[in-house]
Amino acid sequence: MSADLLNELVAVVGQSHVLTQGDLSAWELDWRKRWRGKALAVVRPGNTGEVAAVVRACAAHGVSLVPQGGNTGLVGGGVPDASGTQVLLSLARMNRIRELDRANLTLVAEAGCVLQAVQQAADDAGLLFPLSLAAEGSCTIGGNLATNAGGTQVLRYGNARALCLGLEVVTAAGDVWQGLSGLRKDNTGYDLRDLFIGSEGTLGVITAATLALHGKPAATMTAMASCATLAEGVTLLGLAQQRLGAGLTGFEAMNAFSLSLVARHMPQLRQPLPAAPWTVLLELSDNESEAHAREGFEGLLGDALERGTIGDAAIAESVAQSHTMWHLRESIPLAQAQEGLNIKHDIALPVSRIPAFCEATQGALERAVSGVRLVNFGHLGDGNLHYNVQAPAGIDAAVFLAEREHEINHIVYDAVAAHGGSISAEHGIGVLKRDELVQYKDATALGLMRSLKAALDPQGLMNPGRVVL
């Protein structure tokens, strides 16, 4: 049966795009190097018709498919299992910008378009596609939508779901749903688009999307401020929202240990403020001028200093200084990786509950593991923390991960639930959080999700074993 299927796949996409031999680790090993699978074949279609034909062939043979974009996922959802029986469907060749409509402020991109290429296409047209995240040079639009990616500008522009107006999808039956309309109002029944966004390839394969564009701001400015407590960071967020309104596009928080890792492993990166328990990174986009933006920042930070909400602040004086500030924030994941394996949590909480959650959870973790180190940073403006737990100094990181991950997850996720949060904010469920989802997701919601899966993928061949069982 495998030989027959492989022959059919070769007939669809060509011999050079059905890979079965050699080093396939670029597709079979995930970005975090935690999951390594074995594919029956890596298949690389070049257009939507070929995707549909591949899906139909696999369905006819009862072979499951794992869609993959840039393979930058963090929850093990985009690599095959170890059985050697799954087809890895790479969308990387489908990387064309099909259309840019200036008047409608929309862009149609194929699923394999790298996010940075979409940003550049919008910029070339004098417009803005605001989805921005650390992996934007390699992640793809299909993967961004399949996981409903967030990033650094959700506070103003929303996550990937909010930036998508339409989709083209190949269903589990191999049919093509043409839903690429760029309409902002279409009240003609169920919103099928939102079923596929965030579904991690378990309901169908996203092959293209109509994306919403925005006008470019006249000026963008960055600042950093230090806070003695995270509660003061939340207070500063409230002041910034009150004074800057929709101009506030980014509000990131970083604890002292996370920035100390950057200083240790990347000493060439200058940190503009002395070490503090918490450092906040703010971004302001202004539709008037740079002078107006600076006036807004100076007023906000001056007020916060007078109130004692912050201890120190620095406003970027140039584009280079702004890039340095953002580089510090974006280097935290790389610095913690150099420090050693850690237990990652991508969580969402009501902003008002974040200080209480952090205080309670840190205490619980320290009681469980003496000397535990917390790499706590993230998008405070929209309530999304990357709450990562590093082994105590001198403890082997790999051993710590293997022996304590379940216990640590239980402590963190119980606290997340107690404070009304979610165990996944922007990375998805994949394999990593599939079992925890059963514990922490509402039972009725899980039942509805399983019903949708059964209805749209009755053979269970679309990325099986991910999200829901």
C-alpha positions as CSV (number, residue, x, y, z in Angstrom):
1,M,0.0,0.0,0.0
2,S,2.8,2.5,0.9
3,A,4.5,1.9,-2.5
4,D,1.2,2.5,-4.3
5,L,0.6,5.7,-2.3
6,L,4.1,7.0,-2.9
7,N,3.7,6.4,-6.7
8,E,0.4,8.4,-6.6
9,L,2.1,11.2,-4.7
10,V,4.9,11.3,-7.2
11,A,2.4,11.6,-10.0
12,V,0.8,14.6,-8.3
13,V,3.8,16.7,-7.2
14,G,6.8,15.2,-9.1
15,Q,9.6,12.9,-8.0
16,S,11.8,15.7,-6.6
17,H,9.0,16.8,-4.2
18,V,8.4,13.4,-2.6
19,L,11.3,12.9,-0.1
20,T,11.8,9.5,1.5
21,Q,15.6,9.1,1.8
22,G,18.5,11.0,3.3
23,D,18.5,13.5,6.1
24,L,14.9,14.6,6.7
25,S,15.5,16.2,10.1
26,A,14.5,19.7,8.8
27,W,11.0,18.3,8.7
28,E,11.1,15.5,11.3
29,L,12.7,17.3,14.2
30,D,10.9,20.1,15.9
31,W,12.4,23.5,16.6
32,R,12.9,22.8,20.4
33,K,14.5,19.4,19.5
34,R,12.1,17.7,21.9
35,W,10.2,15.6,19.3
36,R,11.8,13.6,16.5
37,G,9.5,11.6,14.2
38,K,9.8,9.5,11.2
39,A,7.7,10.3,8.1
40,L,6.6,7.9,5.4
41,A,7.4,10.7,3.0
42,V,7.9,14.5,3.0
43,V,5.6,15.8,0.3
44,R,6.0,19.3,-1.0
45,P,3.0,20.5,-3.2
46,G,3.3,23.6,-5.2
47,N,-0.3,24.8,-5.4
48,T,-3.7,24.3,-3.9
49,G,-4.8,21.7,-6.5
50,E,-1.8,19.6,-5.6
51,V,-2.6,19.8,-1.9
52,A,-6.1,18.6,-2.6
53,A,-4.9,15.7,-4.7
54,V,-2.4,14.7,-2.0
55,V,-5.1,14.8,0.7
56,R,-7.4,12.7,-1.5
57,A,-4.7,10.1,-2.1
58,C,-3.9,9.8,1.5
59,A,-7.6,9.5,2.5
60,A,-8.0,6.7,-0.1
61,H,-5.2,4.8,1.5
62,G,-6.1,5.7,5.1
63,V,-2.8,7.4,5.7
64,S,-2.7,10.4,8.1
65,L,-1.2,13.8,7.2
66,V,0.8,16.3,9.3
67,P,0.7,19.8,7.7
68,Q,3.9,21.9,8.3
69,G,4.9,25.4,7.6
70,G,8.2,26.8,8.8
71,N,8.6,24.1,11.6
72,T,9.0,26.8,14.3
73,G,6.2,25.5,16.5
74,L,6.9,25.0,20.2
75,V,4.3,22.3,21.2
76,G,5.2,19.4,18.9
77,G,2.2,19.8,16.6
78,G,4.0,20.1,13.3
79,V,6.3,17.0,13.1
80,P,5.3,13.4,12.4
81,D,5.1,10.7,15.0
82,A,7.7,7.9,15.2
83,S,5.6,5.3,13.3
84,G,7.0,6.0,9.8
85,T,3.4,5.8,8.5
86,Q,2.5,9.5,8.3
87,V,2.9,11.9,5.3
88,L,4.5,15.2,6.3
89,L,2.8,17.8,4.1
90,S,5.2,20.8,3.7
91,L,3.6,24.0,2.5
92,A,6.9,25.7,2.0
93,R,6.7,25.9,-1.8
94,M,3.4,27.7,-1.7
95,N,5.0,31.0,-0.9
96,R,3.4,33.5,-3.3
97,I,1.7,36.8,-2.6
98,R,-1.3,36.5,-4.9
99,E,-2.8,39.9,-4.6
100,L,-2.5,43.2,-2.7
101,D,-5.6,45.5,-2.7
102,R,-4.7,48.9,-1.5
103,A,-8.2,50.3,-1.5
104,N,-9.5,47.3,0.5
105,L,-6.4,47.2,2.7
106,T,-6.0,43.5,2.1
107,L,-3.3,41.1,1.0
108,V,-3.8,37.5,-0.2
109,A,-0.8,35.2,0.8
110,E,-0.3,31.5,0.3
111,A,0.3,29.4,3.4
112,G,4.0,29.0,2.9
113,C,4.7,32.7,2.8
114,V,7.2,33.6,5.5
115,L,5.8,36.2,7.8
116,Q,8.6,38.6,7.2
117,A,7.9,38.5,3.4
118,V,4.3,39.4,4.1
119,Q,5.4,42.3,6.3
120,Q,7.8,43.4,3.5
121,A,5.1,43.2,0.8
122,A,2.8,45.4,2.9
123,D,5.7,47.8,3.6
124,D,6.6,48.1,0.0
125,A,3.0,49.3,-0.6
126,G,3.3,51.9,2.1
127,L,1.1,49.8,4.5
128,L,1.5,47.7,7.6
129,F,0.9,44.1,8.4
130,P,1.3,44.2,12.2
131,L,1.7,40.6,13.2
132,S,5.2,40.5,14.7
133,L,7.1,37.7,16.6
134,A,10.6,36.5,17.1
135,A,10.4,33.7,14.5
136,E,9.1,36.1,11.8
137,G,12.1,35.3,9.5
138,S,11.2,31.6,9.3
139,C,7.6,31.1,10.5
140,T,4.9,31.0,7.8
141,I,1.4,32.5,7.5
142,G,-0.2,29.1,7.4
143,G,1.4,28.1,10.7
144,N,0.6,31.5,12.2
145,L,-3.0,31.0,11.5
146,A,-3.1,27.3,12.4
147,T,-1.9,28.2,15.9
148,N,-3.5,31.7,16.1
149,A,-0.1,33.3,16.8
150,G,0.1,36.4,18.9
151,G,3.3,38.3,19.2
152,T,4.3,41.8,20.3
153,Q,1.5,44.0,18.9
154,V,-1.6,42.1,20.0
155,L,-2.4,44.9,22.4
156,R,-3.4,47.2,19.5
157,Y,-3.9,45.0,16.5
158,G,-5.1,41.6,17.9
159,N,-3.7,38.2,17.2
160,A,-3.5,36.3,13.9
161,R,-7.3,35.6,14.0
162,A,-8.0,39.3,14.2
163,L,-5.8,40.0,11.2
164,C,-7.4,37.3,8.9
165,L,-10.5,38.1,6.8
166,G,-10.7,34.9,4.8
167,L,-9.2,31.5,4.1
168,E,-8.7,29.0,1.4
169,V,-8.7,25.5,2.9
170,V,-8.4,21.9,1.7
171,T,-10.8,19.8,3.7
172,A,-10.1,16.3,5.0
173,A,-12.1,15.0,2.0
174,G,-9.8,16.8,-0.4
175,D,-12.3,19.4,-1.4
176,V,-11.3,23.1,-1.6
177,W,-13.2,25.7,0.3
178,Q,-12.7,29.1,-1.4
179,G,-13.3,31.6,1.4
180,L,-10.8,34.3,0.5
181,S,-13.3,37.1,0.4
182,G,-11.8,40.3,1.9
183,L,-15.1,41.3,3.4
184,R,-15.2,42.8,6.8
185,K,-18.9,42.1,7.1
186,D,-20.4,38.8,5.9
187,N,-23.2,37.5,8.1
188,T,-24.2,34.5,6.0
189,G,-24.1,31.7,8.5
190,Y,-21.4,29.9,10.5
191,D,-18.0,31.5,10.6
192,L,-16.0,28.7,9.0
193,R,-12.9,30.8,9.0
194,D,-12.7,30.7,12.8
195,L,-13.0,27.0,12.9
196,F,-9.8,26.5,11.0
197,I,-7.8,29.3,12.6
198,G,-6.2,27.8,15.7
199,S,-7.1,24.2,14.8
200,E,-3.4,23.3,14.3
201,G,-4.1,21.3,11.1
202,T,-6.5,18.9,12.7
203,L,-9.6,19.9,10.7
204,G,-8.1,20.8,7.3
205,V,-5.1,22.4,5.6
206,I,-4.9,26.2,5.2
207,T,-3.5,26.9,1.8
208,A,-4.0,30.7,1.5
209,A,-5.4,33.6,3.5
210,T,-6.7,37.1,3.0
211,L,-5.0,39.3,5.6
212,A,-6.0,42.7,6.9
213,L,-3.5,45.6,6.4
214,H,-3.2,48.9,8.2
215,G,-1.9,52.3,7.6
216,K,1.7,52.9,8.7
217,P,2.1,55.2,11.7
218,A,3.9,58.5,11.2
219,A,6.3,57.6,14.0
220,T,7.1,54.7,16.3
221,M,9.0,55.2,19.6
222,T,10.3,52.8,22.2
223,A,11.0,53.2,25.9
224,M,12.1,51.1,28.9
225,A,11.1,51.6,32.5
226,S,12.0,49.8,35.7
227,C,9.5,48.7,38.4
228,A,10.0,47.4,41.9
229,T,7.0,45.1,41.6
230,L,4.9,43.5,38.9
231,A,1.9,45.3,40.4
232,E,3.6,48.6,39.6
233,G,4.0,47.3,36.0
234,V,0.3,46.8,35.8
235,T,-0.3,50.2,37.2
236,L,2.0,51.7,34.5
237,L,0.1,49.8,31.9
238,G,-3.2,51.4,33.1
239,L,-1.6,54.9,33.0
240,A,-0.2,54.2,29.5
241,Q,-3.6,53.1,28.2
242,Q,-5.2,56.1,29.7
243,R,-2.7,58.7,28.4
244,L,-1.7,57.1,25.0
245,G,-4.9,55.3,24.1
246,A,-4.7,53.2,20.9
247,G,-1.2,54.5,20.2
248,L,0.2,52.0,22.8
249,T,1.2,49.1,20.5
250,G,3.5,47.1,22.8
251,F,3.9,46.6,26.5
252,E,6.3,43.8,27.5
253,A,7.5,42.8,31.0
254,M,10.8,41.0,31.9
255,N,11.9,39.9,35.3
256,A,15.4,40.4,36.6
257,F,16.5,36.8,36.0
258,S,15.4,36.8,32.4
259,L,17.5,39.9,31.6
260,S,20.4,38.6,33.7
261,L,20.5,35.6,31.3
262,V,20.8,37.9,28.4
263,A,23.6,39.8,30.1
264,R,25.4,36.5,30.8
265,H,25.1,34.9,27.4
266,M,25.0,38.0,25.2
267,P,27.2,40.6,27.0
268,Q,27.5,42.6,23.7
269,L,23.9,43.7,24.2
270,R,23.9,46.9,26.2
271,Q,21.1,47.2,28.8
272,P,20.0,50.8,29.1
273,L,18.7,50.6,32.7
274,P,20.3,49.3,35.9
275,A,19.0,45.9,37.0
276,A,15.6,46.0,38.6
277,P,13.1,43.4,39.8
278,W,11.0,44.1,36.7
279,T,11.7,46.0,33.5
280,V,9.0,47.1,31.1
281,L,9.4,47.7,27.4
282,L,6.8,50.1,25.8
283,E,6.1,50.9,22.2
284,L,4.1,53.9,21.0
285,S,2.9,54.4,17.4
286,D,1.8,57.9,16.6
287,N,-0.2,59.1,13.7
288,E,1.0,62.7,13.9
289,S,4.8,63.0,14.3
290,E,7.9,61.8,16.2
291,A,7.8,65.0,18.3
292,H,4.2,64.2,19.3
293,A,5.1,60.7,20.2
294,R,8.1,61.9,22.3
295,E,5.9,64.3,24.1
296,G,3.4,61.5,24.9
297,F,6.1,59.3,26.3
298,E,7.8,62.0,28.3
299,G,4.5,63.0,29.8
300,L,3.6,59.4,30.7
301,L,7.0,58.5,32.2
302,G,7.4,61.8,34.0
303,D,4.0,61.2,35.6
304,A,4.9,57.6,36.5
305,L,8.2,58.8,38.1
306,E,6.4,61.4,40.2
307,R,3.9,58.8,41.4
308,G,6.7,56.4,42.3
309,T,5.3,53.8,39.9
310,I,8.6,53.4,38.1
311,G,12.2,53.9,39.4
312,D,13.9,54.8,36.2
313,A,13.2,55.2,32.5
314,A,14.9,55.6,29.1
315,I,13.4,56.7,25.8
316,A,15.2,55.4,22.6
317,E,16.9,58.4,20.9
318,S,17.3,56.6,17.5
319,V,16.0,53.7,15.5
320,A,19.2,51.8,16.5
321,Q,18.5,52.3,20.2
322,S,14.9,51.1,19.7
323,H,16.2,48.0,17.9
324,T,18.5,47.4,20.8
325,M,15.7,47.5,23.3
326,W,13.6,45.1,21.4
327,H,16.6,42.9,20.8
328,L,17.1,42.5,24.5
329,R,13.5,41.3,24.9
330,E,13.7,39.0,21.9
331,S,17.0,37.5,23.0
332,I,15.5,36.1,26.2
333,P,14.4,32.8,24.6
334,L,17.9,32.3,23.1
335,A,19.6,33.2,26.3
336,Q,17.6,30.7,28.3
337,A,18.2,28.0,25.8
338,Q,22.0,28.6,26.2
339,E,21.5,28.3,30.0
340,G,19.9,24.9,29.5
341,L,16.7,23.1,29.0
342,N,13.7,24.5,30.9
343,I,10.1,23.9,31.5
344,K,8.1,26.3,29.3
345,H,4.6,27.7,30.0
346,D,2.8,30.0,27.6
347,I,-0.1,31.2,29.7
348,A,-2.8,33.8,29.6
349,L,-4.4,35.5,32.6
350,P,-6.6,38.6,33.2
351,V,-4.1,41.4,33.5
352,S,-5.5,42.3,36.9
353,R,-4.7,38.8,38.3
354,I,-1.1,38.6,37.0
355,P,0.7,40.0,40.1
356,A,-1.3,37.7,42.5
357,F,-0.7,34.7,40.2
358,C,3.1,35.4,40.0
359,E,3.4,35.8,43.8
360,A,1.4,32.7,44.7
361,T,3.0,30.5,42.0
362,Q,6.6,31.5,42.8
363,G,6.0,30.6,46.4
364,A,4.5,27.2,45.5
365,L,7.4,26.5,43.2
366,E,10.1,27.5,45.7
367,R,8.5,25.3,48.3
368,A,8.5,22.4,45.8
369,V,12.0,22.9,44.4
370,S,14.5,24.9,46.5
371,G,16.5,27.3,44.4
372,V,14.3,27.1,41.4
373,R,14.8,30.0,38.9
374,L,12.0,31.7,37.0
375,V,12.4,33.1,33.5
376,N,9.2,35.2,33.6
377,F,8.6,37.5,30.7
378,G,6.0,38.3,28.0
379,H,3.2,40.4,26.7
380,L,1.9,42.0,29.9
381,G,-0.3,44.3,27.8
382,D,-2.5,41.4,26.7
383,G,-2.1,39.2,29.7
384,N,0.3,36.6,28.1
385,L,3.3,35.4,30.1
386,H,6.1,33.1,29.1
387,Y,6.5,31.6,32.6
388,N,9.5,29.3,32.2
389,V,11.1,27.3,35.0
390,Q,14.9,26.8,35.0
391,A,16.6,24.2,37.1
392,P,18.4,25.4,40.3
393,A,22.0,26.4,39.7
394,G,24.3,23.4,39.6
395,I,21.5,20.9,38.7
396,D,21.6,19.2,35.3
397,A,18.9,20.9,33.2
398,A,18.0,17.8,31.2
399,V,17.6,15.7,34.3
400,F,15.5,18.4,35.9
401,L,13.2,18.6,32.9
402,A,12.8,14.8,32.8
403,E,12.2,14.3,36.5
404,R,10.2,17.4,37.5
405,E,8.2,18.6,34.4
406,H,5.0,16.9,35.3
407,E,5.1,18.2,38.9
408,I,6.0,21.8,37.8
409,N,3.3,21.8,35.2
410,H,0.7,20.7,37.7
411,I,1.7,23.6,40.1
412,V,1.7,26.2,37.4
413,Y,-1.5,25.1,35.6
414,D,-3.4,24.7,38.8
415,A,-2.5,28.3,39.7
416,V,-3.5,29.4,36.2
417,A,-6.9,27.8,36.5
418,A,-7.4,29.3,40.0
419,H,-6.8,32.8,38.7
420,G,-9.1,32.4,35.7
421,G,-6.5,31.9,33.0
422,S,-5.6,29.6,30.0
423,I,-2.8,27.1,29.8
424,S,-2.0,28.2,26.2
425,A,-2.0,31.8,25.0
426,E,-0.3,31.8,21.6
427,H,1.7,28.6,21.1
428,G,-1.2,26.1,20.7
429,I,-1.8,22.7,22.3
430,G,0.0,20.2,19.9
431,V,1.3,17.2,21.7
432,L,2.8,19.1,24.6
433,K,-0.4,20.2,26.3
434,R,-2.9,17.7,24.9
435,D,-3.3,15.7,28.1
436,E,-3.4,18.9,30.3
437,L,-6.1,20.3,28.0
438,V,-8.4,17.4,29.2
439,Q,-7.8,18.5,32.8
440,Y,-8.2,22.2,32.4
441,K,-10.7,22.7,29.5
442,D,-14.4,22.9,30.2
443,A,-15.9,19.4,29.6
444,T,-18.7,20.7,27.4
445,A,-16.2,22.7,25.3
446,L,-14.1,19.5,24.8
447,G,-17.2,17.6,23.7
448,L,-18.0,20.2,21.1
449,M,-14.4,20.2,19.9
450,R,-14.5,16.4,19.5
451,S,-17.8,16.6,17.6
452,L,-16.3,19.1,15.2
453,K,-13.3,16.9,14.7
454,A,-15.5,13.9,14.0
455,A,-17.7,15.8,11.6
456,L,-14.9,17.5,9.6
457,D,-12.4,14.6,9.7
458,P,-14.4,11.4,10.1
459,Q,-11.4,9.2,9.3
460,G,-9.2,11.0,11.8
461,L,-6.4,11.5,9.3
462,M,-5.7,15.2,9.8
463,N,-2.8,15.7,12.2
464,P,-4.1,12.9,14.6
465,G,-3.0,12.9,18.2
466,R,-2.8,16.7,18.4
467,V,-5.1,19.0,20.3
468,V,-7.9,16.5,21.0
469,L,-8.0,12.7,21.1
